[in-house]
């Protein structure tokens, strides 16, 4: 998905930082924690407990201090937004803000509140507990912040088998914003996220976020950036859409379980199958509304 030429994107939307010396991960390093996180989530662990477990394994070297400096992604040109990940993240967040600031009041009667977006490396403290890059992108409801280590996009391609591409990265960001929309509308609070299984609320919350991401993607090429006077993005090409669907498929529970354990256990699902994630994204993309995306009320998934 390509940002349209015309002007530049304002800075200050995305905070960034990380630990200067980096954490030491007890028990085998980052790779071991990635596996632990995946297995924990696929066996019913909620995000808060998983982050807590990960934080217990993060050990700072003797005398080490958190040297993160509070910085922001600065103003980006369109070329930078199309080629550099942090600029793409910032421009995508601006596009999502613009879309949801209109769509949410119109469709649900709820005022849009801009979420924080934090691009970090190594590890960080959040309202949900300590987190490392191993957790992958996530939304933390208590502090209403999206956390992303952009190096995850390499993991998405190299470890999980996504085809990659800009729209795949933007899909991930839009999915996390979808959780913010669920938080603002009370959907997150009404869901029982303690359960697992193919019909569980845990799965329904994730599929709804995929659908909400699809809503944004389906409208981003017509949404006008008031600052620049042009649509945020060019029309999505078939190949770009395939990239987004590839990313959705790559993080399906069945695919991750098969890769991590060699078998598939639907009763441990927390995010939905590859097929479900693609279908719900397309529901939003093909003109779906907030109500169409409300997987909590769907009779079938």
MIDOSE-1310 file (N, C-alpha, C; in nm, 2 decimals, decimal comma, always signed):
residues 301
xxxx	+0,09/-0,12/+0,00/+0,00/+0,00/+0,00/+0,09/+0,12/+0,00; +0,07/+0,21/-0,09/+0,16/+0,33/-0,11/+0,10/+0,46/-0,07; +0,17/+0,54/+0,00/+0,12/+0,67/+0,04/+0,13/+0,76/-0,08; +0,02/+0,85/-0,09/+0,02/+0,94/-0,21/+0,12/+1,05/-0,19
xxxx	+0,17/+1,10/-0,30/+0,26/+1,21/-0,31/+0,18/+1,34/-0,27; +0,25/+1,44/-0,21/+0,19/+1,56/-0,18/+0,22/+1,60/-0,04; +0,30/+1,70/-0,01/+0,34/+1,74/+0,12/+0,41/+1,64/+0,20; +0,41/+1,64/+0,33/+0,48/+1,55/+0,42/+0,39/+1,52/+0,54
xxxx	+0,43/+1,42/+0,61/+0,35/+1,38/+0,73/+0,41/+1,44/+0,86; +0,33/+1,50/+0,94/+0,38/+1,57/+1,06/+0,44/+1,46/+1,15; +0,53/+1,51/+1,23/+0,60/+1,42/+1,33/+0,53/+1,43/+1,46; +0,58/+1,36/+1,56/+0,53/+1,36/+1,70/+0,42/+1,27/+1,73
xxxx	+0,38/+1,18/+1,63/+0,27/+1,09/+1,65/+0,31/+0,97/+1,72; +0,44/+0,92/+1,69/+0,48/+0,79/+1,75/+0,61/+0,82/+1,84; +0,59/+0,78/+1,96/+0,71/+0,78/+2,05/+0,80/+0,66/+2,02; +0,93/+0,68/+2,05/+1,02/+0,57/+2,02/+1,13/+0,56/+2,13
xxxx	+1,18/+0,44/+2,15/+1,28/+0,43/+2,25/+1,32/+0,28/+2,27; +1,40/+0,25/+2,37/+1,44/+0,12/+2,41/+1,55/+0,12/+2,51; +1,60/+0,01/+2,55/+1,70/+0,00/+2,65/+1,84/+0,02/+2,58; +1,92/+0,11/+2,63/+2,05/+0,13/+2,57/+2,14/+0,01/+2,57
xxxx	+2,14/-0,06/+2,69/+2,23/-0,17/+2,70/+2,16/-0,30/+2,66; +2,03/-0,30/+2,66/+1,96/-0,42/+2,63/+1,95/-0,52/+2,75; +1,84/-0,59/+2,76/+1,82/-0,68/+2,87/+1,89/-0,82/+2,84; +1,91/-0,88/+2,95/+1,96/-1,02/+2,94/+1,84/-1,11/+2,97
xxxx	+1,81/-1,20/+2,88/+1,69/-1,29/+2,90/+1,74/-1,42/+2,97; +1,68/-1,44/+3,09/+1,72/-1,56/+3,16/+1,67/-1,68/+3,09; +1,74/-1,79/+3,08/+1,69/-1,92/+3,03/+1,70/-1,93/+2,88; +1,80/-1,87/+2,81/+1,82/-1,90/+2,67/+1,81/-1,79/+2,57
xxxx	+1,78/-1,67/+2,62/+1,78/-1,56/+2,52/+1,65/-1,53/+2,46; +1,65/-1,43/+2,37/+1,53/-1,39/+2,30/+1,45/-1,50/+2,23; +1,53/-1,58/+2,16/+1,46/-1,69/+2,08/+1,38/-1,78/+2,17; +1,43/-1,81/+2,29/+1,36/-1,90/+2,38/+1,23/-1,83/+2,43
xxxx	+1,24/-1,70/+2,45/+1,12/-1,63/+2,50/+1,02/-1,62/+2,39; +1,06/-1,60/+2,27/+0,96/-1,60/+2,16/+0,88/-1,73/+2,16; +0,95/-1,84/+2,17/+0,88/-1,97/+2,17/+0,79/-1,98/+2,30; +0,84/-1,94/+2,41/+0,76/-1,94/+2,53/+0,63/-1,86/+2,52
xxxx	+0,64/-1,74/+2,46/+0,53/-1,65/+2,45/+0,43/-1,72/+2,36; +0,47/-1,77/+2,24/+0,38/-1,83/+2,15/+0,31/-1,95/+2,21; +0,38/-2,04/+2,28/+0,32/-2,15/+2,34/+0,22/-2,11/+2,45; +0,26/-2,01/+2,53/+0,17/-1,96/+2,64/+0,04/-1,91/+2,59
xxxx	+0,05/-1,82/+2,48/-0,07/-1,77/+2,43/-0,16/-1,87/+2,36; -0,10/-1,97/+2,30/-0,18/-2,07/+2,23/-0,23/-2,17/+2,33; -0,19/-2,17/+2,45/-0,25/-2,26/+2,55/-0,33/-2,18/+2,65; -0,38/-2,06/+2,61/-0,48/-2,00/+2,69/-0,43/-1,88/+2,78
xxxx	-0,30/-1,85/+2,77/-0,25/-1,74/+2,86/-0,30/-1,61/+2,81; -0,34/-1,52/+2,90/-0,39/-1,39/+2,86/-0,26/-1,30/+2,85; -0,28/-1,18/+2,78/-0,16/-1,10/+2,75/-0,10/-1,05/+2,88; -0,18/-1,01/+2,98/-0,12/-0,96/+3,10/-0,03/-1,06/+3,17
xxxx	-0,08/-1,19/+3,18/-0,01/-1,29/+3,25/+0,12/-1,33/+3,17; +0,11/-1,33/+3,04/+0,22/-1,36/+2,96/+0,33/-1,25/+2,97; +0,29/-1,12/+2,97/+0,39/-1,02/+2,99/+0,45/-1,03/+3,13; +0,37/-1,06/+3,23/+0,43/-1,08/+3,36/+0,53/-1,19/+3,37
xxxx	+0,50/-1,30/+3,30/+0,59/-1,41/+3,29/+0,72/-1,37/+3,22; +0,71/-1,30/+3,11/+0,83/-1,25/+3,04/+0,91/-1,16/+3,13; +0,84/-1,07/+3,20/+0,92/-0,97/+3,28/+1,00/-1,04/+3,39; +0,95/-1,16/+3,44/+1,02/-1,23/+3,54/+1,15/-1,29/+3,48
xxxx	+1,16/-1,30/+3,35/+1,28/-1,35/+3,28/+1,37/-1,25/+3,23; +1,33/-1,12/+3,25/+1,42/-1,01/+3,20/+1,51/-0,97/+3,31; +1,64/-0,99/+3,30/+1,73/-0,96/+3,41/+1,83/-0,85/+3,35; +1,84/-0,74/+3,42/+1,93/-0,64/+3,38/+2,07/-0,67/+3,42
xxxx	+2,17/-0,65/+3,34/+2,31/-0,67/+3,39/+2,34/-0,58/+3,51; +2,43/-0,63/+3,59/+2,47/-0,56/+3,71/+2,50/-0,41/+3,69; +2,43/-0,32/+3,75/+2,46/-0,18/+3,74/+2,39/-0,12/+3,61; +2,33/-0,20/+3,53/+2,27/-0,14/+3,41/+2,14/-0,06/+3,44
xxxx	+2,12/+0,05/+3,37/+2,00/+0,13/+3,39/+1,93/+0,14/+3,26; +1,80/+0,17/+3,27/+1,72/+0,19/+3,15/+1,76/+0,33/+3,09; +1,83/+0,33/+2,98/+1,88/+0,45/+2,92/+1,79/+0,50/+2,81; +1,67/+0,46/+2,80/+1,58/+0,50/+2,70/+1,56/+0,65/+2,71
xxxx	+1,56/+0,72/+2,60/+1,54/+0,86/+2,59/+1,40/+0,88/+2,52; +1,32/+0,96/+2,58/+1,19/+0,98/+2,52/+1,20/+1,07/+2,39; +1,18/+1,01/+2,28/+1,19/+1,07/+2,15/+1,06/+1,05/+2,07; +1,05/+1,11/+1,96/+0,94/+1,10/+1,87/+0,98/+1,08/+1,72
xxxx	+0,91/+1,01/+1,65/+0,93/+1,00/+1,50/+0,91/+1,14/+1,45; +1,00/+1,20/+1,38/+0,99/+1,33/+1,33/+0,91/+1,34/+1,20; +0,90/+1,46/+1,15/+0,83/+1,48/+1,02/+0,89/+1,39/+0,91; +0,81/+1,32/+0,84/+0,85/+1,23/+0,73/+0,80/+1,27/+0,59
xxxx	+0,89/+1,26/+0,49/+0,84/+1,28/+0,36/+0,76/+1,16/+0,32; +0,69/+1,17/+0,21/+0,61/+1,06/+0,15/+0,70/+0,94/+0,12; +0,82/+0,98/+0,06/+0,91/+0,88/+0,02/+0,96/+0,80/+0,14; +0,98/+0,87/+0,25/+1,02/+0,80/+0,38/+0,91/+0,71/+0,43
xxxx	+0,79/+0,76/+0,42/+0,67/+0,68/+0,47/+0,66/+0,55/+0,39; +0,70/+0,56/+0,26/+0,69/+0,44/+0,17/+0,81/+0,35/+0,18; +0,92/+0,39/+0,25/+1,04/+0,31/+0,25/+1,10/+0,28/+0,39; +1,07/+0,36/+0,49/+1,12/+0,35/+0,62/+1,01/+0,31/+0,72
xxxx	+1,04/+0,21/+0,80/+0,94/+0,15/+0,88/+0,88/+0,24/+0,99; +0,96/+0,32/+1,06/+0,91/+0,40/+1,16/+0,83/+0,52/+1,10; +0,87/+0,57/+0,99/+0,79/+0,67/+0,92/+0,66/+0,61/+0,87; +0,66/+0,48/+0,82/+0,54/+0,42/+0,77/+0,45/+0,40/+0,89
xxxx	+0,50/+0,36/+1,01/+0,42/+0,34/+1,13/+0,35/+0,47/+1,16; +0,43/+0,58/+1,16/+0,37/+0,71/+1,20/+0,26/+0,76/+1,10; +0,29/+0,74/+0,97/+0,19/+0,78/+0,87/+0,07/+0,69/+0,88; +0,09/+0,56/+0,90/-0,03/+0,47/+0,91/-0,11/+0,51/+1,03
xxxx	-0,05/+0,55/+1,15/-0,12/+0,59/+1,26/-0,20/+0,72/+1,23; -0,15/+0,81/+1,16/-0,22/+0,93/+1,12/-0,34/+0,90/+1,04; -0,32/+0,80/+0,94/-0,43/+0,76/+0,86/-0,54/+0,69/+0,94; -0,50/+0,61/+1,03/-0,60/+0,54/+1,12/-0,68/+0,64/+1,21
xxxx	-0,60/+0,74/+1,26/-0,67/+0,84/+1,34/-0,77/+0,91/+1,26; -0,74/+0,95/+1,14/-0,83/+1,02/+1,05/-0,95/+0,94/+1,02; -0,93/+0,81/+0,99/-1,05/+0,73/+0,95/-1,14/+0,71/+1,07; -1,08/+0,67/+1,19/-1,17/+0,64/+1,30/-1,23/+0,76/+1,37
xxxx	-1,17/+0,87/+1,35/-1,23/+1,00/+1,41/-1,36/+1,03/+1,35; -1,38/+0,98/+1,22/-1,51/+1,00/+1,16/-1,60/+0,88/+1,17; -1,54/+0,76/+1,14/-1,62/+0,64/+1,13/-1,68/+0,60/+1,27; -1,60/+0,62/+1,38/-1,65/+0,57/+1,51/-1,77/+0,65/+1,56
xxxx	-1,77/+0,79/+1,55/-1,89/+0,86/+1,59/-2,01/+0,83/+1,50; -1,98/+0,82/+1,37/-2,09/+0,80/+1,28/-2,16/+0,67/+1,29; -2,08/+0,56/+1,32/-2,13/+0,43/+1,32/-2,17/+0,38/+1,46; -2,11/+0,43/+1,56/-2,13/+0,38/+1,70/-2,17/+0,49/+1,79
xxxx	-2,15/+0,62/+1,75/-2,19/+0,72/+1,84/-2,09/+0,74/+1,96; -1,97/+0,70/+1,94/-1,86/+0,70/+2,04/-1,75/+0,80/+1,98; -1,70/+0,89/+2,07/-1,60/+0,98/+2,03/-1,46/+0,90/+2,02; -1,39/+0,93/+1,92/-1,26/+0,86/+1,90/-1,16/+0,93/+1,99
xxxx	-1,08/+0,86/+2,07/-0,97/+0,90/+2,15/-0,84/+0,85/+2,09; -0,75/+0,94/+2,06/-0,63/+0,90/+1,99/-0,54/+0,82/+2,09; -0,50/+0,70/+2,05/-0,42/+0,61/+2,13/-0,27/+0,65/+2,12; -0,20/+0,63/+2,22/-0,05/+0,64/+2,21/+0,00/+0,53/+2,12
xxxx	+0,11/+0,56/+2,05/+0,18/+0,45/+1,97/+0,33/+0,46/+2,01; +0,38/+0,35/+2,05/+0,52/+0,34/+2,10/+0,60/+0,24/+2,02; +0,70/+0,29/+1,95/+0,80/+0,20/+1,88/+0,92/+0,18/+1,97; +0,94/+0,06/+2,01/+1,05/+0,03/+2,11/+1,14/-0,08/+2,06
xxxx	+1,25/-0,09/+2,12/+1,34/-0,20/+2,09/+1,39/-0,26/+2,22; +1,41/-0,39/+2,22/+1,46/-0,46/+2,34/+1,35/-0,49/+2,44; +1,32/-0,39/+2,53/+1,21/-0,41/+2,63/+1,16/-0,28/+2,67; +1,04/-0,28/+2,73/+0,98/-0,16/+2,78/+0,88/-0,19/+2,89
xxxx	+0,85/-0,08/+2,97/+0,75/-0,09/+3,07/+0,61/-0,05/+3,01; +0,51/-0,12/+3,04/+0,38/-0,08/+2,99/+0,27/-0,09/+3,10; +0,15/-0,04/+3,08/+0,05/-0,05/+3,17/+0,00/-0,19/+3,20; +0,05/-0,28/+3,11/+0,02/-0,43/+3,13/+0,13/-0,50/+3,19
xxxx	+0,24/-0,44/+3,22/+0,36/-0,50/+3,28/+0,48/-0,48/+3,18; +0,59/-0,54/+3,22/+0,71/-0,53/+3,14/+0,70/-0,62/+3,02; +0,75/-0,57/+2,91/+0,74/-0,65/+2,78/+0,87/-0,64/+2,71; +0,90/-0,75/+2,63/+1,01/-0,75/+2,54/+0,97/-0,76/+2,40
xxxx	+1,06/-0,74/+2,31/+1,03/-0,75/+2,17/+0,97/-0,88/+2,13; +1,00/-0,99/+2,21/+0,95/-1,12/+2,19/+0,80/-1,13/+2,19; +0,74/-1,04/+2,26/+0,59/-1,05/+2,27/+0,53/-1,02/+2,13; +0,59/-0,94/+2,05/+0,53/-0,90/+1,93/+0,45/-0,77/+1,95
xxxx	+0,39/-0,72/+1,85/+0,30/-0,60/+1,86/+0,18/-0,63/+1,95; +0,14/-0,53/+2,03/+0,03/-0,56/+2,12/-0,03/-0,42/+2,16; -0,16/-0,43/+2,20/-0,23/-0,31/+2,25/-0,25/-0,34/+2,40; -0,22/-0,24/+2,48/-0,24/-0,25/+2,63/-0,36/-0,16/+2,67
xxxx	-0,47/-0,22/+2,71/-0,59/-0,14/+2,74/-0,57/-0,04/+2,86; -0,50/-0,08/+2,97/-0,49/+0,01/+3,08/-0,43/+0,15/+3,04; -0,33/+0,15/+2,95/-0,27/+0,28/+2,92/-0,31/+0,32/+2,77; -0,40/+0,24/+2,71/-0,45/+0,27/+2,58/-0,33/+0,31/+2,48
xxxx	-0,24/+0,22/+2,47/-0,12/+0,24/+2,39/-0,09/+0,11/+2,31; -0,06/+0,14/+2,18/-0,01/+0,04/+2,09/+0,14/+0,03/+2,10; +0,20/-0,09/+2,12/+0,34/-0,11/+2,13/+0,39/-0,20/+2,02; +0,49/-0,15/+1,94/+0,54/-0,22/+1,83/+0,69/-0,21/+1,82
xxxx	+0,76/-0,32/+1,81/+0,90/-0,32/+1,77/+0,90/-0,36/+1,62; +0,94/-0,26/+1,54/+0,92/-0,28/+1,39/+1,00/-0,39/+1,34; +1,10/-0,44/+1,42/+1,18/-0,56/+1,37/+1,09/-0,68/+1,37; +0,97/-0,68/+1,43/+0,88/-0,79/+1,43/+0,84/-0,82/+1,28
xxxx	+0,84/-0,72/+1,20/+0,79/-0,74/+1,06/+0,89/-0,83/+0,99; +1,02/-0,83/+1,03/+1,11/-0,93/+0,97/+1,07/-1,07/+1,02; +1,04/-1,08/+1,15/+0,99/-1,21/+1,21/+0,87/-1,26/+1,14; +0,78/-1,17/+1,11/+0,65/-1,21/+1,05/+0,68/-1,28/+0,91
xxxx	+0,78/-1,22/+0,84/+0,82/-1,28/+0,71/+0,90/-1,40/+0,73; +1,01/-1,39/+0,80/+1,12/-1,49/+0,81/+1,08/-1,61/+0,90; +1,01/-1,58/+1,01/+0,98/-1,69/+1,10/+0,84/-1,75/+1,08; +0,74/-1,66/+1,05/+0,60/-1,70/+1,04/+0,56/-1,72/+0,90
xxxx	+0,64/-1,68/+0,80/+0,61/-1,72/+0,66/+0,52/-1,62/+0,59; +0,50/-1,50/+0,64/+0,42/-1,40/+0,56/+0,51/-1,36/+0,44; +0,44/-1,31/+0,34/+0,51/-1,26/+0,22/+0,57/-1,13/+0,24; +0,53/-1,06/+0,35/+0,59/-0,93/+0,38/+0,52/-0,82/+0,30
xxxx	+0,58/-0,70/+0,29/+0,53/-0,59/+0,22/+0,47/-0,49/+0,30; +0,46/-0,36/+0,26/+0,41/-0,25/+0,34/+0,26/-0,27/+0,39; +0,17/-0,33/+0,31/+0,04/-0,34/+0,36/+0,03/-0,45/+0,47; +0,12/-0,55/+0,46/+0,12/-0,65/+0,57/+0,16/-0,58/+0,70
xxxx	+0,25/-0,48/+0,70/+0,29/-0,41/+0,82/+0,18/-0,32/+0,86; +0,12/-0,25/+0,77/+0,01/-0,16/+0,80/-0,11/-0,24/+0,86; -0,13/-0,36/+0,81/-0,24/-0,45/+0,87/-0,22/-0,47/+1,02; -0,09/-0,50/+1,05/-0,06/-0,53/+1,19/-0,09/-0,41/+1,28
xxxx	-0,05/-0,29/+1,23/-0,08/-0,17/+1,31/-0,23/-0,15/+1,32; -0,30/-0,16/+1,20/-0,44/-0,14/+1,20/-0,52/-0,24/+1,29; -0,46/-0,37/+1,30/-0,52/-0,47/+1,39/-0,51/-0,42/+1,54; -0,40/-0,37/+1,58/-0,38/-0,32/+1,71/-0,47/-0,20/+1,74
xxxx	-0,49/-0,11/+1,64/-0,58/+0,00/+1,66/-0,72/-0,06/+1,67; -0,75/-0,17/+1,61/-0,88/-0,23/+1,62/-0,91/-0,27/+1,77; -0,81/-0,31/+1,84/-0,83/-0,34/+1,98/-0,86/-0,21/+2,06; -0,80/-0,10/+2,02/-0,83/+0,03/+2,08/-0,97/+0,07/+2,06
xxxx	-1,02/+0,04/+1,94/-1,16/+0,07/+1,91/-1,25/-0,02/+1,99; -1,21/-0,14/+2,01/-1,29/-0,23/+2,10/-1,29/-0,18/+2,24; -1,18/-0,12/+2,29/-1,17/-0,07/+2,42/-1,26/+0,05/+2,43; -1,26/+0,14/+2,34/-1,34/+0,26/+2,34/-1,49/+0,24/+2,34
xxxx	-1,53/+0,13/+2,27/-1,67/+0,10/+2,26/-1,72/+0,00/+2,37; -1,64/-0,04/+2,45/-1,68/-0,13/+2,56/-1,68/-0,28/+2,52; -1,65/-0,31/+2,40/-1,64/-0,45/+2,36/-1,54/-0,53/+2,43; -1,42/-0,47/+2,45/-1,31/-0,53/+2,52/-1,35/-0,57/+2,66
xxxx	-1,42/-0,48/+2,73/-1,46/-0,50/+2,87/-1,57/-0,60/+2,88; -1,65/-0,62/+2,78/-1,76/-0,71/+2,79/-1,72/-0,85/+2,75; -1,61/-0,87/+2,70/-1,56/-1,00/+2,65/-1,50/-1,08/+2,77; -1,52/-1,21/+2,77/-1,45/-1,30/+2,87/-1,33/-1,35/+2,80
xxxx	-1,22/-1,28/+2,82/-1,09/-1,32/+2,75/-1,01/-1,43/+2,83; -1,07/-1,49/+2,93/-1,00/-1,59/+3,00/-1,01/-1,73/+2,93; -1,11/-1,74/+2,84/-1,14/-1,87/+2,78/-1,06/-1,89/+2,65; -1,05/-2,02/+2,61/-0,99/-2,05/+2,48/-1,08/-2,14/+2,40
xxxx	-1,05/-2,16/+2,27/-1,13/-2,24/+2,19/-1,18/-2,17/+2,07; -1,22/-2,24/+1,96/-1,26/-2,18/+1,84/-1,38/-2,08/+1,84; -1,46/-2,09/+1,95/-1,58/-2,00/+1,96/-1,56/-1,91/+2,08; -1,45/-1,91/+2,14/-1,43/-1,83/+2,26/-1,43/-1,68/+2,24
xxxx	-1,45/-1,60/+2,34/-1,45/-1,46/+2,33/-1,31/-1,41/+2,29; -1,21/-1,48/+2,34/-1,07/-1,45/+2,31/-1,05/-1,44/+2,16; -1,10/-1,55/+2,09/-1,09/-1,55/+1,94/-1,17/-1,45/+1,88; -1,29/-1,43/+1,93/-1,39/-1,33/+1,87/-1,33/-1,18/+1,88
xxxx	-1,26/-1,15/+1,99/-1,20/-1,02/+2,00/-1,09/-1,00/+1,89; -1,01/-1,11/+1,87/-0,90/-1,10/+1,77/-0,96/-1,09/+1,63; -1,06/-1,17/+1,60/-1,12/-1,16/+1,46/-1,19/-1,03/+1,44; -1,25/-0,97/+1,54/-1,31/-0,84/+1,53/-1,20/-0,73/+1,50
xxxx	-1,09/-0,74/+1,56/-0,98/-0,65/+1,53/-0,93/-0,66/+1,39; -0,93/-0,79/+1,34/-0,89/-0,81/+1,20/-0,99/-0,74/+1,11; -1,12/-0,76/+1,14/-1,23/-0,70/+1,06/-1,22/-0,54/+1,06; -1,19/-0,49/+1,18/-1,18/-0,34/+1,19/-1,06/-0,29/+1,11
xxxx	-0,95/-0,37/+1,11/-0,84/-0,34/+1,03/-0,87/-0,34/+0,88; -0,96/-0,43/+0,84/-1,00/-0,44/+0,70/-1,09/-0,32/+0,67; -1,17/-0,27/+0,76/-1,25/-0,15/+0,74/-1,16/-0,03/+0,70; -1,06/-0,01/+0,78/-0,97/+0,10/+0,75/-0,90/+0,08/+0,61
xxxx	-0,85/-0,04/+0,59/-0,78/-0,06/+0,46/-0,87/-0,04/+0,34; -1,00/-0,08/+0,35/-1,09/-0,06/+0,24/-1,13/+0,08/+0,22; -1,10/+0,17/+0,31/-1,14/+0,31/+0,30/-1,02/+0,41/+0,29; -0,90/+0,36/+0,31/-0,78/+0,44/+0,32/-0,75/+0,52/+0,20
xxxx	-0,78/+0,46/+0,08/-0,75/+0,52/-0,05/-0,85/+0,63/-0,08; -0,96/+0,64/-0,01/-1,06/+0,75/-0,03/-1,06/+0,85/+0,08; -0,99/+0,82/+0,19/-0,99/+0,91/+0,31/-0,89/+1,02/+0,28; -0,94/+1,14/+0,28/-0,85/+1,26/+0,24/-0,77/+1,31/+0,36
xxxx	-0,64/+1,32/+0,35/-0,56/+1,38/+0,45/-0,58/+1,53/+0,44; -0,64/+1,59/+0,54/-0,68/+1,73/+0,53/-0,55/+1,82/+0,52; -0,44/+1,77/+0,59/-0,32/+1,85/+0,59/-0,26/+1,86/+0,45; -0,27/+1,75/+0,37/-0,20/+1,74/+0,24/-0,30/+1,76/+0,13
xxxx	-0,43/+1,74/+0,15/-0,53/+1,76/+0,05/-0,54/+1,65/-0,05; -0,49/+1,53/-0,02/-0,49/+1,42/-0,11/-0,53/+1,30/-0,02; -0,58/+1,19/-0,08/-0,60/+1,07/+0,00/-0,47/+1,02/+0,06; -0,48/+0,96/+0,18/-0,36/+0,91/+0,24/-0,29/+0,81/+0,16
xxxx	-0,37/+0,72/+0,10/-0,30/+0,60/+0,03/-0,36/+0,59/-0,11; -0,28/+0,53/-0,20/-0,32/+0,49/-0,33/-0,41/+0,37/-0,33; -0,48/+0,34/-0,43/-0,56/+0,22/-0,44/-0,48/+0,10/-0,41; -0,53/+0,00/-0,33/-0,46/-0,12/-0,30/-0,46/-0,21/-0,43
xxxx	-0,35/-0,26/-0,46/-0,34/-0,35/-0,57/-0,37/-0,49/-0,53; -0,40/-0,58/-0,62/-0,42/-0,72/-0,58/-0,30/-0,79/-0,51; -0,18/-0,75/-0,55/-0,06/-0,81/-0,49/-0,05/-0,76/-0,34; -0,08/-0,63/-0,32/-0,07/-0,57/-0,19/-0,18/-0,64/-0,10
xxxx	-0,30/-0,66/-0,15/-0,40/-0,73/-0,07/-0,36/-0,87/-0,03; -0,29/-0,94/-0,13/-0,24/-1,07/-0,10/-0,14/-1,07/+0,02; -0,06/-0,96/+0,02/+0,04/-0,95/+0,13/-0,03/-0,93/+0,27; -0,14/-0,85/+0,27/-0,21/-0,84/+0,40/-0,28/-0,97/+0,44
xxxx	-0,33/-1,04/+0,35/-0,40/-1,17/+0,38/-0,29/-1,27/+0,42; -0,17/-1,26/+0,36/-0,07/-1,35/+0,40/-0,02/-1,33/+0,54; -0,02/-1,20/+0,58/+0,01/-1,17/+0,72/-0,09/-1,22/+0,81; -0,22/-1,20/+0,78/-0,33/-1,25/+0,86/-0,32/-1,40/+0,88
xxxx	-0,29/-1,47/+0,77/-0,28/-1,61/+0,77/-0,17/-1,66/+0,85; -0,05/-1,59/+0,84/+0,07/-1,63/+0,91/+0,05/-1,64/+1,06; -0,04/-1,55/+1,12/-0,05/-1,55/+1,26/-0,18/-1,62/+1,31; -0,23/-1,71/+1,22/-0,35/-1,79/+1,26/-0,30/-1,89/+1,37
xxxx	-0,39/-1,92/+1,46/-0,35/-2,02/+1,57/-0,31/-2,16/+1,51; -0,39/-2,20/+1,41/-0,36/-2,34/+1,36/-0,22/-2,34/+1,30; -0,19/-2,24/+1,22/-0,06/-2,23/+1,15/+0,06/-2,22/+1,25; +0,04/-2,14/+1,36/+0,15/-2,12/+1,46/+0,16/-2,25/+1,54
xxxx	+0,05/-2,31/+1,58/+0,06/-2,44/+1,65/+0,13/-2,55/+1,57; +0,09/-2,56/+1,45/+0,15/-2,66/+1,36/+0,31/-2,64/+1,35; +0,35/-2,51/+1,34/+0,49/-2,48/+1,33/+0,56/-2,51/+1,46; +0,50/-2,47/+1,58/+0,56/-2,48/+1,71/+0,56/-2,61/+1,77
xxxx	+0,45/-2,69/+1,75/+0,43/-2,82/+1,82/+0,41/-2,94/+1,72; +0,39/-2,91/+1,59/+0,36/-3,02/+1,50/+0,22/-3,07/+1,50; +0,13/-3,01/+1,58/-0,01/-3,05/+1,58/-0,10/-2,93/+1,60; -0,23/-2,95/+1,58/-0,32/-2,84/+1,59/-0,43/-2,87/+1,70
xxxx	-0,45/-2,79/+1,80/-0,54/-2,81/+1,90/-0,64/-2,69/+1,91; -0,75/-2,70/+1,84/-0,85/-2,59/+1,84/-0,89/-2,54/+1,98; -0,90/-2,63/+2,07/-0,95/-2,59/+2,21/-0,85/-2,50/+2,28; -0,73/-2,48/+2,22/-0,63/-2,39/+2,28/-0,63/-2,26/+2,21
xxxx	-0,71/-2,24/+2,10/-0,70/-2,12/+2,02/-0,74/-2,00/+2,10; -0,67/-1,89/+2,07/-0,70/-1,76/+2,13/-0,71/-1,65/+2,03; -0,67/-1,67/+1,90/-0,67/-1,57/+1,80/-0,75/-1,61/+1,68; -0,78/-1,73/+1,66/-0,85/-1,78/+1,54/-0,76/-1,84/+1,44
xxxx	-0,82/-1,92/+1,35/-0,74/-1,99/+1,25/-0,70/-1,90/+1,14; -0,61/-1,94/+1,05/-0,56/-1,86/+0,94/-0,68/-1,82/+0,85; -0,77/-1,92/+0,82/-0,88/-1,89/+0,74/-0,98/-1,79/+0,80; -1,00/-1,81/+0,93/-1,09/-1,71/+0,99/-1,03/-1,57/+0,99
xxxx	-0,91/-1,56/+1,01/-0,85/-1,42/+1,02/-0,85/-1,35/+0,88; -0,83/-1,43/+0,78/-0,84/-1,38/+0,64/-0,98/-1,34/+0,61; -1,08/-1,42/+0,64/-1,22/-1,40/+0,61/-1,27/-1,27/+0,69; -1,24/-1,26/+0,81/-1,28/-1,14/+0,89/-1,22/-1,01/+0,84
xxxx	-1,09/-1,02/+0,80/-1,03/-0,90/+0,74/-1,11/-0,86/+0,62; -1,14/-0,96/+0,53/-1,21/-0,92/+0,41/-1,35/-0,88/+0,43; -1,41/-0,92/+0,54/-1,55/-0,87/+0,58/-1,54/-0,72/+0,60; -1,44/-0,67/+0,67/-1,43/-0,53/+0,69/-1,38/-0,46/+0,56
xxxx	-1,29/-0,52/+0,49/-1,24/-0,46/+0,36/-1,35/-0,44/+0,26; -1,44/-0,54/+0,25/-1,54/-0,54/+0,14/-1,66/-0,46/+0,18; -1,64/-0,35/+0,25/-1,76/-0,26/+0,29/-1,82/-0,29/+0,42; -1,76/-0,37/+0,50/-1,82/-0,40/+0,63/-1,83/-0,28/+0,72
xxxx	-1,93/-0,28/+0,81/-1,95/-0,18/+0,91/-1,90/-0,23/+1,05; -1,90/-0,14/+1,15/-1,87/-0,18/+1,28/-1,96/-0,30/+1,33; -2,08/-0,29/+1,30/-2,17/-0,40/+1,34/-2,14/-0,53/+1,27; -2,11/-0,52/+1,14/-2,07/-0,64/+1,07/-1,94/-0,70/+1,13
xxxx	-1,86/-0,62/+1,19/-1,73/-0,67/+1,24/-1,75/-0,72/+1,39; -1,86/-0,70/+1,45/-1,88/-0,74/+1,59/-1,89/-0,89/+1,60; -1,77/-0,95/+1,61/-1,76/-1,09/+1,62/-1,82/-1,15/+1,75; -1,83/-1,06/+1,85/-1,89/-1,11/+1,98/-2,03/-1,15/+1,96
xxxx	-2,10/-1,08/+1,87/-2,24/-1,11/+1,85/-2,27/-1,20/+1,73; -2,16/-1,25/+1,66/-2,18/-1,33/+1,54/-2,22/-1,47/+1,58; -2,31/-1,53/+1,51/-2,36/-1,66/+1,54/-2,26/-1,77/+1,50; -2,18/-1,74/+1,39/-2,08/-1,83/+1,35/-1,95/-1,75/+1,32
x	-1,84/-1,81/+1,33/-1,71/-1,74/+1,30/-1,65/-1,80/+1,18
